Amino acid sequence: MKITVRLFATLQRDRFIEKGIEIAPNKRVADVLADIGINPQEAAIIFINGIHGQLDSALKEGDVLALFPPIGGG
């Protein structure tokens, strides 16, 4: 099945901004992170189709997975 992965801020460095990828059925967010080489601690904010997700959230055909690094500031 195909999903779209969008990376934001520092997660884009040496990777991509947006990419359509093929994944096997029953994959979870953590599986996709491993597939694209992102440490789970790097993806502090996860959205699936604009709704907050978790590392163990299941993905389905056509989902848009957006990943953000920890946000700092002061």
Jmol script that loads the backbone (N, CA, C; Angstrom):
load data "model"
ATOM      1  N   MET A   1       0.838  -1.176   0.000  1.00  0.00           N
ATOM      2  CA  MET A   1       0.000   0.000   0.000  1.00  0.00           C
ATOM      3  C   MET A   1       0.883   1.239   0.000  1.00  0.00           C
ATOM      4  N   LYS A   2       0.315   2.341  -0.434  1.00  0.00           N
ATOM      5  CA  LYS A   2       1.106   3.565  -0.561  1.00  0.00           C
ATOM      6  C   LYS A   2       0.657   4.607   0.458  1.00  0.00           C
ATOM      7  N   ILE A   3       1.642   5.261   1.088  1.00  0.00           N
ATOM      8  CA  ILE A   3       1.390   6.386   1.980  1.00  0.00           C
ATOM      9  C   ILE A   3       2.313   7.530   1.573  1.00  0.00           C
ATOM     10  N   THR A   4       2.030   8.710   2.087  1.00  0.00           N
ATOM     11  CA  THR A   4       2.888   9.864   1.879  1.00  0.00           C
ATOM     12  C   THR A   4       3.526  10.222   3.211  1.00  0.00           C
ATOM     13  N   VAL A   5       4.836  10.425   3.198  1.00  0.00           N
ATOM     14  CA  VAL A   5       5.566  10.825   4.399  1.00  0.00           C
ATOM     15  C   VAL A   5       6.068  12.245   4.189  1.00  0.00           C
ATOM     16  N   ARG A   6       5.772  13.112   5.146  1.00  0.00           N
ATOM     17  CA  ARG A   6       6.245  14.494   5.117  1.00  0.00           C
ATOM     18  C   ARG A   6       7.141  14.722   6.326  1.00  0.00           C
ATOM     19  N   LEU A   7       8.339  15.221   6.058  1.00  0.00           N
ATOM     20  CA  LEU A   7       9.289  15.512   7.126  1.00  0.00           C
ATOM     21  C   LEU A   7       9.401  17.021   7.299  1.00  0.00           C
ATOM     22  N   PHE A   8       9.552  17.465   8.527  1.00  0.00           N
ATOM     23  CA  PHE A   8       9.638  18.885   8.819  1.00  0.00           C
ATOM     24  C   PHE A   8      10.918  19.213   9.580  1.00  0.00           C
ATOM     25  N   ALA A   9      11.354  20.447   9.412  1.00  0.00           N
ATOM     26  CA  ALA A   9      12.509  21.029  10.119  1.00  0.00           C
ATOM     27  C   ALA A   9      13.745  20.147   9.961  1.00  0.00           C
ATOM     28  N   THR A  10      14.407  19.829  11.056  1.00  0.00           N
ATOM     29  CA  THR A  10      15.684  19.115  10.985  1.00  0.00           C
ATOM     30  C   THR A  10      15.553  17.681  10.472  1.00  0.00           C
ATOM     31  N   LEU A  11      14.354  17.111  10.478  1.00  0.00           N
ATOM     32  CA  LEU A  11      14.190  15.753   9.948  1.00  0.00           C
ATOM     33  C   LEU A  11      14.420  15.702   8.443  1.00  0.00           C
ATOM     34  N   GLN A  12      14.302  16.844   7.770  1.00  0.00           N
ATOM     35  CA  GLN A  12      14.530  16.901   6.324  1.00  0.00           C
ATOM     36  C   GLN A  12      16.009  16.824   5.967  1.00  0.00           C
ATOM     37  N   ARG A  13      16.862  17.179   6.883  1.00  0.00           N
ATOM     38  CA  ARG A  13      18.293  17.242   6.603  1.00  0.00           C
ATOM     39  C   ARG A  13      18.810  15.898   6.094  1.00  0.00           C
ATOM     40  N   ASP A  14      19.388  15.909   4.911  1.00  0.00           N
ATOM     41  CA  ASP A  14      19.937  14.718   4.247  1.00  0.00           C
ATOM     42  C   ASP A  14      18.881  13.652   3.957  1.00  0.00           C
ATOM     43  N   ARG A  15      17.596  14.068   3.913  1.00  0.00           N
ATOM     44  CA  ARG A  15      16.538  13.113   3.598  1.00  0.00           C
ATOM     45  C   ARG A  15      15.673  13.680   2.479  1.00  0.00           C
ATOM     46  N   PHE A  16      14.445  13.970   2.765  1.00  0.00           N
ATOM     47  CA  PHE A  16      13.494  14.485   1.790  1.00  0.00           C
ATOM     48  C   PHE A  16      12.480  15.346   2.523  1.00  0.00           C
ATOM     49  N   ILE A  17      11.682  16.095   1.762  1.00  0.00           N
ATOM     50  CA  ILE A  17      10.607  16.897   2.352  1.00  0.00           C
ATOM     51  C   ILE A  17       9.307  16.090   2.343  1.00  0.00           C
ATOM     52  N   GLU A  18       8.982  15.534   1.182  1.00  0.00           N
ATOM     53  CA  GLU A  18       7.768  14.730   1.035  1.00  0.00           C
ATOM     54  C   GLU A  18       8.053  13.607   0.056  1.00  0.00           C
ATOM     55  N   LYS A  19       7.540  12.426   0.392  1.00  0.00           N
ATOM     56  CA  LYS A  19       7.827  11.272  -0.451  1.00  0.00           C
ATOM     57  C   LYS A  19       6.695  10.261  -0.334  1.00  0.00           C
ATOM     58  N   GLY A  20       6.263   9.735  -1.462  1.00  0.00           N
ATOM     59  CA  GLY A  20       5.319   8.627  -1.464  1.00  0.00           C
ATOM     60  C   GLY A  20       6.102   7.334  -1.332  1.00  0.00           C
ATOM     61  N   ILE A  21       5.709   6.489  -0.400  1.00  0.00           N
ATOM     62  CA  ILE A  21       6.419   5.222  -0.208  1.00  0.00           C
ATOM     63  C   ILE A  21       5.429   4.064  -0.158  1.00  0.00           C
ATOM     64  N   GLU A  22       5.918   2.919  -0.559  1.00  0.00           N
ATOM     65  CA  GLU A  22       5.145   1.675  -0.487  1.00  0.00           C
ATOM     66  C   GLU A  22       5.494   0.981   0.832  1.00  0.00           C
ATOM     67  N   ILE A  23       4.468   0.562   1.540  1.00  0.00           N
ATOM     68  CA  ILE A  23       4.693  -0.182   2.781  1.00  0.00           C
ATOM     69  C   ILE A  23       3.801  -1.422   2.770  1.00  0.00           C
ATOM     70  N   ALA A  24       4.185  -2.399   3.552  1.00  0.00           N
ATOM     71  CA  ALA A  24       3.383  -3.609   3.688  1.00  0.00           C
ATOM     72  C   ALA A  24       2.161  -3.313   4.558  1.00  0.00           C
ATOM     73  N   PRO A  25       1.088  -4.056   4.361  1.00  0.00           N
ATOM     74  CA  PRO A  25      -0.077  -3.893   5.239  1.00  0.00           C
ATOM     75  C   PRO A  25       0.315  -4.129   6.704  1.00  0.00           C
ATOM     76  N   ASN A  26      -0.432  -3.510   7.587  1.00  0.00           N
ATOM     77  CA  ASN A  26      -0.249  -3.640   9.042  1.00  0.00           C
ATOM     78  C   ASN A  26       1.016  -2.974   9.568  1.00  0.00           C
ATOM     79  N   LYS A  27       1.643  -2.103   8.793  1.00  0.00           N
ATOM     80  CA  LYS A  27       2.815  -1.367   9.297  1.00  0.00           C
ATOM     81  C   LYS A  27       2.343  -0.286  10.258  1.00  0.00           C
ATOM     82  N   ARG A  28       3.201   0.002  11.208  1.00  0.00           N
ATOM     83  CA  ARG A  28       2.943   1.057  12.187  1.00  0.00           C
ATOM     84  C   ARG A  28       3.935   2.186  11.959  1.00  0.00           C
ATOM     85  N   VAL A  29       3.697   3.302  12.600  1.00  0.00           N
ATOM     86  CA  VAL A  29       4.576   4.462  12.444  1.00  0.00           C
ATOM     87  C   VAL A  29       6.012   4.088  12.767  1.00  0.00           C
ATOM     88  N   ALA A  30       6.245   3.366  13.846  1.00  0.00           N
ATOM     89  CA  ALA A  30       7.606   2.978  14.236  1.00  0.00           C
ATOM     90  C   ALA A  30       8.300   2.180  13.132  1.00  0.00           C
ATOM     91  N   ASP A  31       7.559   1.342  12.414  1.00  0.00           N
ATOM     92  CA  ASP A  31       8.134   0.563  11.311  1.00  0.00           C
ATOM     93  C   ASP A  31       8.599   1.479  10.186  1.00  0.00           C
ATOM     94  N   VAL A  32       7.784   2.484   9.861  1.00  0.00           N
ATOM     95  CA  VAL A  32       8.145   3.417   8.795  1.00  0.00           C
ATOM     96  C   VAL A  32       9.373   4.227   9.201  1.00  0.00           C
ATOM     97  N   LEU A  33       9.434   4.660  10.456  1.00  0.00           N
ATOM     98  CA  LEU A  33      10.619   5.392  10.931  1.00  0.00           C
ATOM     99  C   LEU A  33      11.871   4.548  10.735  1.00  0.00           C
ATOM    100  N   ALA A  34      11.799   3.291  11.090  1.00  0.00           N
ATOM    101  CA  ALA A  34      12.956   2.402  10.915  1.00  0.00           C
ATOM    102  C   ALA A  34      13.311   2.269   9.436  1.00  0.00           C
ATOM    103  N   ASP A  35      12.299   2.151   8.594  1.00  0.00           N
ATOM    104  CA  ASP A  35      12.533   2.002   7.151  1.00  0.00           C
ATOM    105  C   ASP A  35      13.237   3.213   6.545  1.00  0.00           C
ATOM    106  N   ILE A  36      12.930   4.410   7.034  1.00  0.00           N
ATOM    107  CA  ILE A  36      13.530   5.619   6.461  1.00  0.00           C
ATOM    108  C   ILE A  36      14.701   6.151   7.293  1.00  0.00           C
ATOM    109  N   GLY A  37      15.091   5.408   8.327  1.00  0.00           N
ATOM    110  CA  GLY A  37      16.293   5.743   9.077  1.00  0.00           C
ATOM    111  C   GLY A  37      16.152   6.886  10.063  1.00  0.00           C
ATOM    112  N   ILE A  38      14.985   6.996  10.682  1.00  0.00           N
ATOM    113  CA  ILE A  38      14.776   8.031  11.694  1.00  0.00           C
ATOM    114  C   ILE A  38      14.621   7.358  13.052  1.00  0.00           C
ATOM    115  N   ASN A  39      15.439   7.790  13.995  1.00  0.00           N
ATOM    116  CA  ASN A  39      15.362   7.306  15.362  1.00  0.00           C
ATOM    117  C   ASN A  39      14.039   7.780  15.969  1.00  0.00           C
ATOM    118  N   PRO A  40      13.292   6.928  16.656  1.00  0.00           N
ATOM    119  CA  PRO A  40      12.008   7.343  17.233  1.00  0.00           C
ATOM    120  C   PRO A  40      12.091   8.585  18.121  1.00  0.00           C
ATOM    121  N   GLN A  41      13.212   8.795  18.799  1.00  0.00           N
ATOM    122  CA  GLN A  41      13.355   9.988  19.647  1.00  0.00           C
ATOM    123  C   GLN A  41      13.438  11.272  18.818  1.00  0.00           C
ATOM    124  N   GLU A  42      13.792  11.138  17.537  1.00  0.00           N
ATOM    125  CA  GLU A  42      13.864  12.303  16.653  1.00  0.00           C
ATOM    126  C   GLU A  42      12.485  12.772  16.211  1.00  0.00           C
ATOM    127  N   ALA A  43      11.503  11.895  16.213  1.00  0.00           N
ATOM    128  CA  ALA A  43      10.148  12.232  15.761  1.00  0.00           C
ATOM    129  C   ALA A  43       9.260  12.455  16.987  1.00  0.00           C
ATOM    130  N   ALA A  44       9.332  13.652  17.525  1.00  0.00           N
ATOM    131  CA  ALA A  44       8.612  13.955  18.760  1.00  0.00           C
ATOM    132  C   ALA A  44       7.125  14.207  18.532  1.00  0.00           C
ATOM    133  N   ILE A  45       6.787  14.696  17.340  1.00  0.00           N
ATOM    134  CA  ILE A  45       5.394  15.004  17.030  1.00  0.00           C
ATOM    135  C   ILE A  45       5.016  14.238  15.765  1.00  0.00           C
ATOM    136  N   ILE A  46       3.926  13.489  15.861  1.00  0.00           N
ATOM    137  CA  ILE A  46       3.474  12.621  14.776  1.00  0.00           C
ATOM    138  C   ILE A  46       2.024  12.951  14.451  1.00  0.00           C
ATOM    139  N   PHE A  47       1.760  13.188  13.175  1.00  0.00           N
ATOM    140  CA  PHE A  47       0.390  13.380  12.719  1.00  0.00           C
ATOM    141  C   PHE A  47       0.098  12.390  11.597  1.00  0.00           C
ATOM    142  N   ILE A  48      -1.093  11.816  11.640  1.00  0.00           N
ATOM    143  CA  ILE A  48      -1.577  10.952  10.564  1.00  0.00           C
ATOM    144  C   ILE A  48      -2.865  11.584  10.057  1.00  0.00           C
ATOM    145  N   ASN A  49      -2.818  12.050   8.810  1.00  0.00           N
ATOM    146  CA  ASN A  49      -3.964  12.741   8.209  1.00  0.00           C
ATOM    147  C   ASN A  49      -4.423  13.926   9.070  1.00  0.00           C
ATOM    148  N   GLY A  50      -3.457  14.634   9.655  1.00  0.00           N
ATOM    149  CA  GLY A  50      -3.759  15.822  10.443  1.00  0.00           C
ATOM    150  C   GLY A  50      -4.203  15.564  11.863  1.00  0.00           C
ATOM    151  N   ILE A  51      -4.196  14.307  12.280  1.00  0.00           N
ATOM    152  CA  ILE A  51      -4.614  13.945  13.640  1.00  0.00           C
ATOM    153  C   ILE A  51      -3.415  13.366  14.374  1.00  0.00           C
ATOM    154  N   HIS A  52      -3.245  13.771  15.633  1.00  0.00           N
ATOM    155  CA  HIS A  52      -2.103  13.316  16.418  1.00  0.00           C
ATOM    156  C   HIS A  52      -2.025  11.793  16.443  1.00  0.00           C
ATOM    157  N   GLY A  53      -0.823  11.262  16.188  1.00  0.00           N
ATOM    158  CA  GLY A  53      -0.599   9.824  16.195  1.00  0.00           C
ATOM    159  C   GLY A  53       0.501   9.442  17.168  1.00  0.00           C
ATOM    160  N   GLN A  54       0.724   8.153  17.285  1.00  0.00           N
ATOM    161  CA  GLN A  54       1.743   7.593  18.176  1.00  0.00           C
ATOM    162  C   GLN A  54       2.643   6.656  17.383  1.00  0.00           C
ATOM    163  N   LEU A  55       3.750   6.248  17.977  1.00  0.00           N
ATOM    164  CA  LEU A  55       4.656   5.310  17.313  1.00  0.00           C
ATOM    165  C   LEU A  55       3.975   3.990  16.984  1.00  0.00           C
ATOM    166  N   ASP A  56       2.998   3.589  17.801  1.00  0.00           N
ATOM    167  CA  ASP A  56       2.329   2.312  17.559  1.00  0.00           C
ATOM    168  C   ASP A  56       1.042   2.452  16.736  1.00  0.00           C
ATOM    169  N   SER A  57       0.783   3.653  16.203  1.00  0.00           N
ATOM    170  CA  SER A  57      -0.409   3.857  15.368  1.00  0.00           C
ATOM    171  C   SER A  57      -0.268   3.077  14.063  1.00  0.00           C
ATOM    172  N   ALA A  58      -1.334   2.377  13.688  1.00  0.00           N
ATOM    173  CA  ALA A  58      -1.364   1.623  12.436  1.00  0.00           C
ATOM    174  C   ALA A  58      -1.600   2.584  11.269  1.00  0.00           C
ATOM    175  N   LEU A  59      -1.032   2.243  10.128  1.00  0.00           N
ATOM    176  CA  LEU A  59      -1.185   3.044   8.917  1.00  0.00           C
ATOM    177  C   LEU A  59      -2.012   2.284   7.904  1.00  0.00           C
ATOM    178  N   LYS A  60      -2.726   3.055   7.060  1.00  0.00           N
ATOM    179  CA  LYS A  60      -3.535   2.423   6.024  1.00  0.00           C
ATOM    180  C   LYS A  60      -3.321   3.140   4.697  1.00  0.00           C
ATOM    181  N   GLU A  61      -3.768   2.524   3.635  1.00  0.00           N
ATOM    182  CA  GLU A  61      -3.625   3.044   2.283  1.00  0.00           C
ATOM    183  C   GLU A  61      -4.027   4.513   2.207  1.00  0.00           C
ATOM    184  N   GLY A  62      -3.152   5.326   1.606  1.00  0.00           N
ATOM    185  CA  GLY A  62      -3.448   6.729   1.370  1.00  0.00           C
ATOM    186  C   GLY A  62      -3.172   7.664   2.524  1.00  0.00           C
ATOM    187  N   ASP A  63      -2.735   7.139   3.664  1.00  0.00           N
ATOM    188  CA  ASP A  63      -2.447   8.003   4.813  1.00  0.00           C
ATOM    189  C   ASP A  63      -1.322   8.984   4.499  1.00  0.00           C
ATOM    190  N   VAL A  64      -1.386  10.135   5.165  1.00  0.00           N
ATOM    191  CA  VAL A  64      -0.306  11.115   5.116  1.00  0.00           C
ATOM    192  C   VAL A  64       0.293  11.167   6.514  1.00  0.00           C
ATOM    193  N   LEU A  65       1.552  10.775   6.606  1.00  0.00           N
ATOM    194  CA  LEU A  65       2.275  10.735   7.868  1.00  0.00           C
ATOM    195  C   LEU A  65       3.204  11.940   7.924  1.00  0.00           C
ATOM    196  N   ALA A  66       2.977  12.829   8.890  1.00  0.00           N
ATOM    197  CA  ALA A  66       3.801  14.021   9.059  1.00  0.00           C
ATOM    198  C   ALA A  66       4.612  13.876  10.346  1.00  0.00           C
ATOM    199  N   LEU A  67       5.914  14.113  10.235  1.00  0.00           N
ATOM    200  CA  LEU A  67       6.830  13.924  11.361  1.00  0.00           C
ATOM    201  C   LEU A  67       7.574  15.216  11.659  1.00  0.00           C
ATOM    202  N   PHE A  68       7.601  15.585  12.938  1.00  0.00           N
ATOM    203  CA  PHE A  68       8.271  16.802  13.394  1.00  0.00           C
ATOM    204  C   PHE A  68       9.281  16.443  14.478  1.00  0.00           C
ATOM    205  N   PRO A  69      10.426  17.138  14.519  1.00  0.00           N
ATOM    206  CA  PRO A  69      11.400  16.910  15.586  1.00  0.00           C
ATOM    207  C   PRO A  69      10.922  17.591  16.867  1.00  0.00           C
ATOM    208  N   PRO A  70      11.619  17.341  17.979  1.00  0.00           N
ATOM    209  CA  PRO A  70      11.295  18.077  19.210  1.00  0.00           C
ATOM    210  C   PRO A  70      11.424  19.584  18.941  1.00  0.00           C
ATOM    211  N   ILE A  71      10.525  20.327  19.545  1.00  0.00           N
ATOM    212  CA  ILE A  71      10.532  21.770  19.332  1.00  0.00           C
ATOM    213  C   ILE A  71      11.162  22.421  20.537  1.00  0.00           C
ATOM    214  N   GLY A  72      12.146  23.269  20.272  1.00  0.00           N
ATOM    215  CA  GLY A  72      12.819  23.987  21.350  1.00  0.00           C
ATOM    216  C   GLY A  72      12.703  25.475  21.121  1.00  0.00           C
ATOM    217  N   GLY A  73      13.074  26.186  22.075  1.00  0.00           N
ATOM    218  CA  GLY A  73      13.034  27.637  21.955  1.00  0.00           C
ATOM    219  C   GLY A  73      13.102  28.246  23.331  1.00  0.00           C
ATOM    220  N   GLY A  74      13.053  29.530  23.318  1.00  0.00           N
ATOM    221  CA  GLY A  74      13.126  30.149  24.632  1.00  0.00           C
ATOM    222  C   GLY A  74      13.098  31.595  24.596  1.00  0.00           C
TER     223      GLY A  74
END
end "model"
wireframe off; spacefill off
backbone 0.3
color backbone group
